[in-house]
Amino acid sequence: MKLLKELNLTPVKKTVGRNPIVQRRESLIKGIDKQLSICESLISDNEFARDHHSGRKIPSWFWLDDSGQYYLSINYGKQPLELSKGKFSIICDSIESVQSSLNLVRESVQMGDFDKQLEKRSKVIRSNFK
């Protein structure tokens, strides 16, 4: 019992049902993490990251334009989210800039800044299954 005295105990129990807001956030963060792994792979190996199970190339949310600019869209349900009125992508100068933009978006998602867009998009996705 000496060990239990050293731990910080609390009466909180794990909830059984999942909060849909948190679930949508986690889904988007998981996608952002995949994109971050693509960026890390491109920076270190100059090669796109592959799925560990299937070996397929992971689809990227960013692309290089003819002008040399990278564009990054944040996708949820395979469709880009509207980041601002009529704006669906972020302009980046390099892969490192794409990576830092993804990190900023990830932090913003964790704080709940994307909850309205995610709820709107998830309603559209659910309506496609009816």
C-alpha positions in Angstrom: 0.0 0.0 0.0 3.0 2.3 0.2 2.9 2.6 -3.6 -0.8 3.8 -3.6 0.1 6.6 -1.2 2.6 7.9 -3.8 0.1 8.0 -6.6 -2.3 10.9 -7.3 -5.7 9.1 -7.0 -9.1 10.5 -8.1 -12.7 9.3 -8.0 -13.3 9.9 -11.7 -14.4 6.9 -13.8 -14.1 6.5 -17.5 -17.3 7.4 -19.4 -19.0 4.6 -21.3 -20.4 6.6 -24.2 -18.3 8.6 -26.5 -18.7 12.4 -26.9 -19.3 13.0 -30.6 -17.4 16.3 -30.5 -14.3 14.6 -29.0 -14.7 11.8 -31.5 -14.6 14.1 -34.5 -11.6 16.0 -33.1 -9.7 12.7 -32.6 -10.6 11.6 -36.1 -9.2 14.9 -37.6 -6.1 14.8 -35.4 -5.4 11.3 -36.6 -5.6 12.5 -40.2 -3.3 15.4 -39.4 -0.8 13.0 -37.7 -0.7 11.0 -40.9 0.0 14.1 -42.9 2.8 15.0 -40.5 4.3 11.6 -41.0 4.3 12.3 -44.8 6.1 15.6 -44.2 8.7 14.0 -42.0 9.3 11.3 -44.5 9.6 13.8 -47.3 12.0 15.9 -45.3 14.2 13.1 -44.2 14.1 10.6 -47.1 12.6 12.7 -49.9 10.0 10.0 -50.3 6.3 9.7 -49.6 5.3 7.8 -46.5 3.6 4.4 -46.9 0.9 2.6 -44.9 2.6 0.0 -42.6 -0.1 -2.6 -43.3 -0.8 -2.3 -47.0 2.3 -0.7 -48.2 0.3 1.8 -50.2 1.2 5.5 -50.4 -0.8 7.6 -48.0 -2.8 10.2 -49.8 -1.5 13.7 -49.0 -3.6 16.8 -48.3 -0.9 19.1 -49.8 0.3 19.6 -53.4 3.0 21.6 -55.2 1.7 24.2 -57.7 3.4 25.2 -61.0 4.6 28.4 -59.2 6.5 26.4 -56.6 4.0 27.1 -53.8 2.6 24.3 -51.6 -1.1 24.3 -50.9 -2.5 22.5 -47.9 -6.2 21.6 -47.4 -7.5 20.1 -44.2 -9.7 17.1 -45.1 -12.5 15.5 -43.1 -14.4 12.7 -44.7 -12.2 12.9 -47.8 -13.4 16.5 -48.5 -11.7 19.7 -47.7 -13.0 21.8 -44.8 -13.8 25.4 -45.3 -11.2 27.2 -43.2 -12.6 30.7 -43.8 -15.5 32.0 -45.9 -14.8 30.6 -49.4 -11.2 29.5 -48.5 -10.3 25.8 -48.4 -6.5 25.7 -48.4 -3.4 27.2 -46.8 -0.4 28.6 -48.9 3.0 27.3 -47.8 6.5 28.0 -49.1 8.1 24.6 -48.3 7.5 21.1 -46.8 8.7 22.5 -43.5 6.1 25.3 -43.8 3.4 22.6 -44.5 4.6 20.7 -41.4 4.4 23.8 -39.2 1.0 24.7 -40.5 -0.3 21.2 -39.8 1.0 21.5 -36.2 -0.8 24.9 -35.8 -4.0 23.4 -37.2 -3.6 20.3 -34.9 -3.4 22.6 -31.8 -6.4 24.6 -33.0 -8.4 21.4 -33.4 -7.5 20.3 -29.9 -8.7 23.6 -28.5 -12.1 23.2 -30.3 -11.7 25.9 -33.0 -12.9 23.5 -35.7 -15.9 22.1 -33.9 -18.5 24.0 -36.0 -16.9 23.0 -39.3 -16.6 19.3 -38.2 -20.2 19.2 -37.0 -21.4 20.7 -40.3 -19.3 18.3 -42.3 -20.3 15.2 -40.3 -24.0 16.0 -40.9 -23.4 16.0 -44.6 -21.5 12.7 -44.3 -24.3 11.1 -42.3 -26.9 12.3 -44.7 -25.1 10.4 -47.5 -25.8 7.1 -45.7 -29.6 7.6 -45.5 
